[in-house]
C-alpha cells in the first residue's frame, strides 16, 4: 500500500486557513489530476479535503487546502526517493 492511499495521521490542510480561491469539486478534482468520482472517493477516505458548503446547493474546496495535499505528496515522494 502506498503512502498516498494510507490513512494520514493529520490531514495536511488541518492548519491551513480556508482563504484564497475556492474551487468547485470538478475543478478541485482536475487540479489534483483526479476524475470527479475519484476525488469524492478520496475525500470520503480523508485523503483530500471534503468540499465545504458555500450555499444551499454549492460546495467548494479552498485552493490552499489542495496545495497542502500536493505539498505532502511531494514531500513523501522526495523522502521515498531518498531511501
Secondary structure by P-SEA (a helix, b strand, c coil): ccccccccccccccccccccccccaaaaaaaacccaaaaaaaaaaccccccccccccbbbbcaaaaaaaaaaaaaaaaaaaac
